[in-house]
């Protein structure tokens, strides 16, 4: 599977830095995180989440589901 680097996605610099700071460099690595975990990152907001969620869906992937 081809890995999509986060740096090639058009998201804001604060969101990009937030992901890099926690070690996320590829779109595929996002599948290890929940929506809530990503939104808790300083600088990462709903707009970046929407962009990345759409890319994941296009690849047949999704964020990790919340555990009850």
Buried (B, 14 or more C-beta within 10 A) or exposed (E): EEEBEBEEBEBBEBBBEBBEEEEBEBBBBBEEBEBEBBEEBEBBBEEBBEBBBEBBEEBEBEBBEEEE
